[in-house]
Amino acid sequence: MDEILQRPERRSDDPRVTRILENVETLTEDIKTLKATIDAVDTQTREMREFWTALEGGIKVLRVLGAVAKWGGGVVAAVAAAWFAVKHGGQPR
């Protein structure tokens, strides 16, 4: 592609080639504009993406803590029941 742009003498009088070269230049400028827009959007949303990633990590930690608390609650209930049975001889008050 660059070879065509570097050798404008080749078919320089052909209107189709001229139109193609103009289209290529226009598309190149449009691509540069789009890349700049994408970079701007990426910069603006980077902090939000980092926040969501951190939030997902926090939710995983809370899920693990909840599972431990659920298991630990059962253990505490069993220990309390055993303590009550030993202290009171298994008879309710």
BAFI-3210 file (N, C-alpha, C; in Angstrom, 3 decimals, decimal comma, padded with zeros to 6 digits):
// residues 93
n [1|2|3|4|5|6|7|8|9|10|11|12|13|14|15|16|17|18|19|20|21|22|23|24|25|26|27|28|29|30|31|32|33|34|35|36|37|38|39|40|41|42|43|44|45|46|47|48|49|50|51|52|53|54|55|56|57|58|59|60|61|62|63|64|65|66|67|68|69|70|71|72|73|74|75|76|77|78|79|80|81|82|83|84|85|86|87|88|89|90|91|92|93]
n.u [000,824|001,905|003,732|002,313|001,564|004,047|004,899|003,653|003,696|002,925|000,281|-000,797|-002,497|-004,883|-008,187|-009,497|-007,503|-006,631|-008,931|-009,080|-006,715|-007,337|-009,474|-008,144|-006,501|-008,460|-009,693|-007,531|-007,180|-009,649|-009,368|-007,289|-008,627|-010,630|-009,043|-007,995|-010,352|-011,124|-008,978|-009,438|-011,919|-011,170|-009,396|-011,172|-012,867|-011,277|-010,853|-013,385|-013,562|-011,499|-012,582|-014,845|-013,556|-012,204|-014,440|-015,618|-013,669|-013,939|-016,523|-016,141|-014,501|-016,297|-018,166|-016,699|-016,184|-018,815|-019,450|-017,648|-018,626|-021,160|-020,552|-019,074|-021,034|-022,644|-020,862|-020,453|-023,068|-023,293|-021,290|-022,321|-024,680|-023,618|-022,243|-024,382|-025,705|-023,855|-023,592|-026,202|-027,106|-028,496|-031,162|-033,895|-034,428]
n.v [-001,178|001,230|001,484|002,307|004,850|006,017|006,093|008,141|008,740|006,647|005,858|008,387|010,097|008,822|008,915|007,126|005,971|008,234|008,864|006,583|006,858|009,202|008,268|006,395|008,071|009,517|007,447|006,658|008,930|008,848|006,475|007,170|009,111|007,540|005,810|007,647|008,396|005,957|005,557|007,705|007,003|004,622|005,589|007,065|005,101|003,377|003,603|002,903|000,256|-000,863|-000,472|-002,176|-004,629|-004,797|-004,823|-007,249|-008,985|-008,400|-009,347|-012,071|-012,622|-012,038|-014,031|-016,333|-015,811|-015,888|-018,593|-019,770|-018,687|-019,847|-022,566|-022,399|-021,510|-023,756|-025,437|-024,007|-024,123|-026,878|-027,250|-025,659|-027,044|-029,466|-028,551|-027,598|-030,011|-031,396|-029,741|-029,512|-032,048|-033,015|-032,478|-030,290|-027,004]
n.w [000,000|000,820|-001,183|-003,403|-002,616|-002,484|-005,084|-006,967|-009,651|-011,154|-013,062|-012,606|-013,847|-013,920|-012,965|-011,278|-009,702|-008,385|-006,917|-005,315|-003,826|-002,436|-000,926|000,646|002,160|003,540|004,993|006,568|008,180|009,498|010,942|012,674|014,184|015,364|016,902|018,743|020,041|021,177|022,937|024,679|025,815|027,040|028,969|030,540|031,565|032,948|035,775|036,714|035,873|037,404|039,950|039,846|039,563|042,015|043,681|042,967|043,978|046,706|047,162|046,784|048,982|051,083|050,586|051,215|053,932|054,869|054,436|056,212|058,621|058,674|058,929|061,266|063,036|063,336|064,643|067,022|068,073|068,504|070,433|072,490|073,042|073,971|076,230|077,761|078,174|079,717|081,974|082,987|083,101|080,951|081,248|080,710|082,047]
ca.u [000,000|002,795|004,417|001,465|001,643|005,394|005,097|002,449|003,780|002,272|-001,127|-001,170|-003,579|-006,086|-009,057|-009,836|-006,388|-006,673|-010,049|-008,682|-005,727|-008,047|-010,229|-007,188|-006,113|-009,618|-009,845|-006,413|-007,512|-010,761|-008,825|-006,566|-009,642|-011,257|-008,083|-007,947|-011,602|-011,054|-008,038|-010,098|-012,929|-010,434|-008,891|-012,299|-013,513|-010,285|-011,112|-014,608|-013,240|-010,714|-013,515|-015,647|-012,677|-012,012|-015,715|-015,756|-012,788|-014,557|-017,679|-015,607|-014,058|-017,497|-018,769|-015,904|-016,459|-020,160|-019,384|-016,968|-019,552|-022,226|-019,960|-018,709|-022,275|-023,035|-019,924|-020,765|-024,329|-023,025|-020,527|-023,252|-025,577|-022,840|-021,985|-025,642|-025,996|-022,937|-023,868|-027,548|-027,433|-029,351|-032,549|-034,198|-034,660]
ca.v [000,000|002,389|001,586|003,103|006,235|006,524|006,233|008,763|008,884|005,503|006,136|009,614|010,779|007,991|009,439|006,068|005,857|009,444|008,703|005,548|007,443|010,125|007,448|005,817|009,141|009,798|006,328|006,721|009,980|008,355|005,472|007,899|009,730|006,469|005,364|008,673|008,291|004,723|005,814|008,598|006,215|003,691|006,353|007,456|003,949|002,547|003,610|002,151|-001,167|-001,254|-000,533|-003,394|-005,767|-004,835|-005,208|-008,698|-009,626|-008,255|-010,247|-013,432|-012,715|-012,118|-015,349|-017,284|-015,534|-016,388|-020,053|-020,083|-018,351|-020,848|-023,782|-022,089|-021,434|-025,134|-025,941|-023,323|-024,682|-028,224|-027,108|-025,141|-028,141|-030,407|-027,897|-027,601|-031,384|-031,757|-028,910|-029,729|-033,475|-033,307|-032,128|-028,869|-026,310]
ca.w [000,000|000,862|-002,467|-004,294|-002,171|-002,738|-006,524|-007,529|-011,100|-011,766|-013,366|-011,903|-014,562|-013,843|-011,901|-010,324|-008,760|-007,567|-005,985|-004,356|-002,919|-001,557|000,022|001,587|003,079|004,396|005,919|007,504|009,146|010,310|011,862|013,721|015,040|016,145|017,911|019,786|020,793|021,971|024,028|025,633|026,526|027,889|030,101|031,381|032,191|033,638|037,210|036,965|035,730|038,579|041,069|039,730|039,827|043,462|044,269|042,767|044,954|048,026|047,239|046,976|050,375|051,918|050,373|052,003|055,343|055,143|054,528|057,475|059,708|058,672|059,488|062,655|063,817|063,657|065,646|068,283|068,568|069,020|071,677|073,494|073,416|074,779|077,517|078,495|078,587|080,797|083,141|083,515|083,080|079,819|081,575|080,554|083,327]
c.u [000,868|003,531|003,611|001,575|003,009|005,665|003,868|002,502|003,083|000,774|-001,604|-002,310|-004,897|-006,970|-009,452|-008,754|-006,366|-007,769|-009,713|-007,691|-006,377|-008,847|-009,317|-006,757|-007,241|-009,802|-008,730|-006,674|-008,651|-010,272|-008,063|-007,542|-010,303|-010,319|-007,986|-009,200|-011,594|-010,108|-008,667|-011,136|-012,252|-009,915|-010,020|-012,897|-012,549|-010,574|-012,362|-014,352|-012,438|-011,616|-014,321|-014,814|-012,443|-013,293|-015,956|-014,888|-013,369|-015,744|-017,216|-015,165|-015,259|-018,191|-018,031|-016,160|-017,844|-020,184|-018,716|-017,897|-020,674|-021,731|-019,642|-019,936|-022,761|-022,142|-020,227|-022,059|-024,112|-022,272|-021,450|-024,207|-024,860|-022,572|-023,244|-025,956|-025,102|-023,308|-025,200|-027,979|-028,385|-030,804|-032,790|-034,522|-036,045]
c.v [001,242|002,583|002,447|004,575|006,845|006,727|006,852|008,902|007,736|005,778|007,406|010,357|009,998|008,483|008,376|005,923|007,072|009,334|007,665|006,105|008,436|009,363|006,832|006,868|009,462|008,690|006,317|007,776|009,533|007,335|006,146|008,548|008,687|005,957|006,361|008,611|007,069|004,910|006,702|007,841|005,232|004,392|006,697|006,277|003,071|002,464|002,802|000,646|-001,671|-001,379|-001,830|-004,635|-005,915|-005,285|-006,710|-009,460|-009,550|-009,186|-011,689|-013,629|-012,844|-013,471|-016,405|-017,072|-016,025|-017,903|-020,474|-019,806|-019,381|-022,147|-023,565|-021,998|-022,811|-025,728|-025,314|-023,874|-026,072|-028,159|-026,600|-026,236|-029,152|-029,817|-027,897|-028,996|-031,803|-031,000|-029,255|-031,200|-033,829|-032,976|-030,640|-028,259|-026,459]
c.w [000,000|-000,461|-003,442|-003,923|-002,474|-004,227|-007,169|-009,044|-011,826|-011,854|-012,663|-012,588|-014,499|-012,685|-010,866|-009,267|-007,830|-006,509|-004,914|-003,340|-001,952|-000,502|001,077|002,608|004,054|005,434|006,959|008,581|010,067|011,335|012,999|014,700|015,936|017,237|019,053|020,655|021,693|023,151|025,095|026,460|027,475|029,133|031,064|032,140|032,985|035,142|037,550|036,856|036,921|039,807|041,021|040,002|041,327|044,160|044,120|043,750|046,353|048,211|047,436|048,416|051,306|051,782|051,196|053,491|055,741|055,282|055,829|058,652|059,807|059,310|060,965|063,551|064,225|064,735|067,008|068,879|069,158|070,349|072,792|073,967|074,297|076,161|078,378|079,015|079,753|082,072|083,785|083,451|081,963|080,080|081,343|081,912|083,802]
res [m|d|e|i|l|q|r|p|e|r|r|s|d|d|p|r|v|t|r|i|l|e|n|v|e|t|l|t|e|d|i|k|t|l|k|a|t|i|d|a|v|d|t|q|t|r|e|m|r|e|f|w|t|a|l|e|g|g|i|k|v|l|r|v|l|g|a|v|a|k|w|g|g|g|v|v|a|a|v|a|a|a|w|f|a|v|k|h|g|g|q|p|r]
***
